[in-house]
Every structure is written in C-alpha cells, then in structure tokens.
Amino acid sequence: MPPDLVSQLVRLSGREGPPTVLKDTRVLVIRVGDVVVKAHPAGTDEAELKARLEVRLPGLLLEPLGTDRVGDRFVTIWPAGEPLTPDDLETPPWEEGGRLLARLHAQPLPAGLPPMGGPARVTRAVAQLEPGDLPRKAYQTLDLRQRGSGLTHGDWHLGQLIRLDGAWLLIDPDDLGYGDPAWDLARPAAWFASGLVSPDEWNLFLGSYLAAGGTAVSPGDPWRELDGPARALTVQLAATAMATARRDNTALDEAAEALISSCERILATPPPS
C-alpha cells in the first residue's frame, strides 16, 4: 500500500486522526473520523463513474460527499455509515437486502446511465487465470448478454449494505447501470447453489424481494431468469478465489472448493435453452 496515497486521502477527507484501511485491492478505501475516502483504480472510466455517482435515490442509495483526484486515481468521499458487524452476520440482513433491491429495481432508469458493470467483473476475474483452470473453462459456456434494461446495482452482496442514521442503505454504485436486474440476485443465488447459503436464508432473501414487489424473477420459477446470472457469478467468485490463493500461495478454503465444484457442474450441465 503506498503510504503517500494514504496520507493524501487523509488530507482529502478534511478530518483529523489516524486512518483505518478498510480495503486495499484494486481500490484503496480508508476511514477517517466520520468519512470514508475511496481511491478508484487507475484507468477507471471517469465519465461513466461520474454518471453513476449523479444518480440520487434518497433513502435507498448512499450519496457521495464529493469527488477529487490524486495523480491518476479518481477519488470519492462518502459519509461513514455502520457496516455489518459480527452480530449481523449471525443473522444476516437478507430481508433488508431483498427489500432494498426490490425498491431499486422499481426506480425509473436515469438518462445517460452506462450499462451495469456485472459482466465486465466476470471477465476481469477470469482474465487472472491460466487457460486450463476450471473456472476459465466454465466461463467459455456463459452467455453474458443482458436481457433486461432496468436499473441494476451491478455488484450486489451483503457487504453493499450499511446503516446510516438507523436506516439500511445500498452503497458502492461503481457498477450501477442499466441491464438485467436478475444479476443483483445472482451472487446469493450462486452461494445457494454452491451450498454456501442455506435454503432458509435463500428463501428469506428471495421471499422478501418478491413480497416488496421485486420483478427481476418469476415468482413461480425464479431460476428461469436466475440460471444464467448465477452461473456467471459462480465463475467470477471461483476465479477470484483461485487467483487469490495462487497469488498468496495459500490453500483454497471450503467456500472456494464449493464454488469450483459448482464450475464442474456448470461444465457438465448445459444451460436451459
């Protein structure tokens, strides 16, 4: 982590006190006092990101406090909400997540918004692998074409929820855009199909989404819309886990093994026509 970048983000925060590094991957995210500052990857399409940041959905999507730049890194500044705690993970807020997504999918599509970034995330994850790696082989079977044109978060999971002033909000609009809203349900669906989320948790999430008016999937046969996106997210998650383990020279954990096993099933089971 470049210490000079951290110090510059602290300066942009306008706050005093020691920073806490929240994430240091392709992005660098720190918290200083009551704000969070995020340095986006070099090469980020600034025009697209600015269009996403201009979307205003009060009470639903966290709004940025401002933007700036450090060298070749675009920087966004945010209110620091309360992320998920270990207590939350004992009983994850599946219902809240389902309801927020249903509300998001009901919003009109803002003019000028780019396509959502989900498929590009899959491609980036697979690009880290060797040609013979199982997730890369499964990737070749995917159809990443978008079959919808609604407002879509593009990278939804439980970590994209925070509490601010007692209310749950969606965060991280980096992949917000138009596309197939079923992609926002695809990561939990991939976890469920891989045995990482229990049937009770999955039904709680899906049921609350549908009860709140969510229209991305058919109530009687949600997998008609979910099968393709869930396959794609399974490949993305497996590819990321494999690349991380290889880079860090560590063994795959049980979750990664389950996702890679699901890639075997993807290769063995043609997608429905």
Secondary structure, 3 states (H helix, E strand, C coil): CCHHHHHHHHHHHCCCCCCEEEEECCCEEEEECCEEEEECCCCCCHHHHHHHHCCCCCCCECCCCEEEEECCEEEEEEECCECCCHHHHHCCCHHHHHHHHHHHHCCCCCCCCCECCHHHHHHHHHCCCCCCCHHHHHHCCCCCCCCCCEEECCCCCHHHEEEECCEEEECCHHHCEEECHHHHHHHHHHHHHCCCCCHHHHHHHHHHHHHCCCCCCCCCCCHHHHHHHHHHHHHHHHHHHHHHHHHHCCCCCHHHHHHHHHHHHHHHCCCCC
